[in-house]
């Protein structure tokens, strides 16, 4: 059921966003975020993730009317995953726990696939005509 996929997705990204926003160093190391003396980038990402997670959690209430929001969240998660893979494997970014970071990317891929299957298999909600 896409409702549960959206809820788990929203909670996962909300927790990740709060950890990044609050710049909790021990928690950041635990999830594989690279150490930096410039926390603003993590905090900005945290802000974006909090907003994304709230949109996804709200979309879970009425997925049939939130197709655009679901698609936008899929695009955001896909771009983030591609960015992480590029940074680690092509740009040589050093991360403390590569396995955990890739597991998080893999989990996001599962969310995107589940949400994409929902969009492909469901029909858009009909809008009532007032005319």
C-alpha positions in Angstrom: 0.0 0.0 0.0 1.5 3.3 -1.1 0.2 5.0 2.1 2.6 3.0 4.2 5.5 3.5 1.8 4.9 7.3 1.9 4.7 7.3 5.7 7.9 5.2 6.2 9.6 7.4 3.6 8.4 10.6 5.4 9.5 9.4 8.8 12.9 8.2 7.5 13.6 11.5 5.8 12.3 13.5 8.8 14.7 11.8 11.2 17.6 12.2 8.7 16.6 15.9 8.2 16.5 16.6 11.9 19.9 14.9 12.5 21.4 17.1 9.7 19.6 20.3 10.7 20.7 20.0 14.4 24.2 18.9 13.2 24.4 16.1 15.8 28.0 14.9 15.2 27.7 11.5 16.8 24.5 10.8 14.9 26.0 12.1 11.6 29.0 9.8 12.0 26.6 6.9 12.7 24.7 7.5 9.4 27.8 8.0 7.4 27.8 11.7 6.9 31.3 13.1 6.2 32.9 15.2 9.0 33.2 18.9 8.2 34.0 22.2 9.9 31.3 23.9 7.8 28.0 22.6 9.1 25.9 24.9 7.0 25.7 22.5 4.1 24.4 19.7 6.3 22.0 22.1 7.9 20.6 23.3 4.6 20.2 19.7 3.4 18.4 19.0 6.7 16.0 21.8 6.1 15.2 20.5 2.6 14.8 17.0 3.9 12.4 18.2 6.6 10.3 20.0 4.0 10.4 17.0 1.7 9.4 14.6 4.5 6.4 16.8 5.6 5.2 17.0 2.0 5.4 13.2 1.7 3.7 12.6 5.0 0.9 14.9 3.9 0.7 13.2 0.5 0.2 9.9 2.4 -3.2 11.1 3.6 -4.6 11.4 0.1 -2.1 9.8 -2.4 -4.7 9.8 -5.2 -4.8 13.7 -5.0 -1.1 14.1 -4.4 0.4 12.6 -7.5 2.4 15.7 -8.3 3.8 15.8 -4.8 4.7 12.1 -5.0 6.4 12.7 -8.4 8.3 15.7 -7.1 9.6 13.7 -4.1 10.7 10.9 -6.4 12.7 13.3 -8.5 14.3 14.9 -5.4 15.3 11.5 -3.9 16.6 10.3 -7.3 18.7 13.5 -7.7 20.0 13.2 -4.1 21.0 9.5 -4.7 22.8 10.3 -8.0 24.6 13.2 -6.3 25.8 11.0 -3.4 27.0 8.2 -5.8 28.8 10.8 -7.9 30.4 12.5 -4.9 31.6 9.2 -3.4 32.6 7.2 -6.5 33.6 9.8 -9.0 34.6 12.9 -7.1 36.3 11.0 -4.3 34.4 12.3 -1.3 35.5 10.5 1.9 32.7 9.3 4.1 33.2 7.5 7.4 30.8 4.6 6.8 30.3 4.0 3.1 28.1 0.9 3.7 25.6 2.8 5.8 25.4 5.7 3.3 24.9 3.3 0.4 22.2 1.5 2.4 20.4 4.8 2.9 20.6 5.4 -0.9 19.3 1.9 -1.4 16.4 2.5 0.9 15.6 5.7 -1.0 15.6 3.7 -4.3 13.0 1.3 -2.7 10.9 4.3 -1.8 11.1 5.7 -5.3 10.3 2.3 -6.9 7.3 1.8 -4.7 6.0 5.3 -5.3 6.7 5.0 -9.0 4.8 1.7 -9.2 1.9 3.4 -7.5 1.9 6.3 -10.0 2.1 3.9 -13.0 -0.6 1.6 -11.8 -3.2 4.1 -10.5 -5.3 6.5 -12.3 -5.2 10.2 -11.7 -8.1 11.5 -9.4 -10.9 13.0 -11.4 -11.5 16.7 -10.8 -15.2 17.6 -10.3 -16.4 20.1 -12.9 -18.4 23.1 -11.7 -19.4 24.2 -15.1 
